[in-house]
């Protein structure tokens, strides 16, 4: 069996008993094949676009200064890259209501996502749910970010809090290692 096939099927080092819960890519392929919720392409696009209004990288804090600087240094470049790549305005906000995403931006993303097939949209939705960010997900899909960096950026605030307050033994490793294999 080829390395690619093993990666998709997810059976590397499984031994004699298959552990289906570890076969993320296979599960994703089965979901795309079966479409158990019978969602249309338009519904998948709307689902992805909903994340624009609540995107992780668009919500910023006003304090502590260290986290404010970290968000600016780490998240601004990925937001700017998306804005330039798609010629849109996204921005960020410290308001609890989040940024005001222009209708033109949503329309541009809707047009772009309509070029994806259902398999790609199901995959994108899966990644968006893991990263809590359509901005990071499109950076990943467009190969501006690697999977590891996208996961780290999605956990920026959590990582800051861990460094500031300390870590609960095993919690950080669980969160990080549970997200990375999913992408």
Secondary structure as GFF3:
##gff-version 3
##sequence-region A 1 183
A	DSSP	alpha_helix	3	9	.	.	.	ID=ss1
A	DSSP	three_ten_helix	20	22	.	.	.	ID=ss2
A	DSSP	alpha_helix	24	34	.	.	.	ID=ss3
A	DSSP	alpha_helix	41	50	.	.	.	ID=ss4
A	DSSP	three_ten_helix	51	54	.	.	.	ID=ss5
A	DSSP	three_ten_helix	56	58	.	.	.	ID=ss6
A	DSSP	alpha_helix	65	86	.	.	.	ID=ss7
A	DSSP	alpha_helix	103	113	.	.	.	ID=ss8
A	DSSP	alpha_helix	118	131	.	.	.	ID=ss9
A	DSSP	alpha_helix	134	141	.	.	.	ID=ss10
A	DSSP	alpha_helix	147	154	.	.	.	ID=ss11
A	DSSP	alpha_helix	156	165	.	.	.	ID=ss12
A	DSSP	alpha_helix	171	180	.	.	.	ID=ss13
###
